[in-house]
Amino acid sequence: MRETRRSMVARAGTLAGFLRKQVGSAGAIAAGLTLPDPAAPIRLDGSESDWTASGHLLAAGERFRVVATGHQWLAKPIGLVIEPRATVFMRIGDGAIRKLVADDAVYEAWEGGELAFLTKALSEFADERGNLLPGKRRAQGPGIALRVERAQGPADGTGQPDGWHYLWRLGDGRIYTGDPDDIAVSTHGDVGILQRPLDLPLTRETVLSWDWLIERLPSDLPEDLAFTHDYLSIAVEFDNGRDLTYMWSAGLPEGHVFRCPLEWWCERETHWVLRSGAGGLGQWHSERRMVAADYAEALGEPLPQRIVRVWLIANSIFQRGHGEGRFARIAVG
């Protein structure tokens, strides 16, 4: 396995840079946040161990509006915060979960039953019905307030390209727009993975190719620490549950290979730094990767049997930077 690690001194330098930057920007971050609406009937602070019922019974196909205000501090002194659109999930009855598309949006009920809410924060779901994996959940003030109203107008969409969908585990959003051959990515204070299902055998000749134009990176620090792990990338997922993601890094060297630094993901996701630094930003680049050879080098043998999905990944939730780019002509074969 080719996984590489930077020295403890280098990683400590990245952490120190992160803390300096975040302490300096914490006040400006706080000033741009909303406070929970005191008149809203539902209040969540992240300590809830189960879903909170809203009292609203919905029929399948009925439209409703959710207005969310407030935020949850993960660590206020260093400006780590999550806004509603990045953490509030909905469930109707005991059906499949959905995340807020925006802090104020209209939805069409995907099932019938009572609407309920949960904030995910740094927890992880065990399944698509919103059961949580074991782990302590603590209150994160000032909390999020929710108001639900009946709606007559059309449901708000995400603008995602045809044939692609958001990974349910992280939920929907408005990060990706465009058409399947030219997908625009824009992230700020949120996270989303866009997926396209495939069912292709992995052979020694399998190639992943794409063009990308990265305008802005969401991090200006190396991304191999949990709280600096804001990045843009493209990935392939295999039938063994692992994925290999090719990223453009702000500060890690080209060819650097590392496991995701986040809990749960660290057992599933491996990052390969394909490009690094500001050189080449704002320009189109064409890439071609031999997937089996890269997997063997990064993760070792045996190889998985099949490729089951292609992903686009955009994360800016930790440092709240802006990530902007486009991915075009993505092909696997």
Secondary structure, 3 states (H helix, E strand, C coil): CCCCCCCHHHHHHHHHHHHHHHHHHHHHHHHCCCCCCCCCCEEECCCCCCCEEEEEEECCCCEEEEEEEEEEEEEHHHCEEECHHHHEEEEECCCCEEECCCCEEEEECCCCEEEEEEECCCCCECCCCCCECCCCCCCCCEEEEEEEEECCCCCCCCCCCCCCEECCCCCCCCCEEEECCEEEEEEECCEEEEEEEEEEECCCCCEEEEEEEEEECCCCCCCCCHHHCCEEEEEEEECCCCEEEEEEECCCCCCCEEECCCCCHHHCEEEEEEEECCCCCCCEEEEEEEHHHHHHHHHCCCCCCEEEEEEEEEECCCCCCEEEEEEEEEEEC
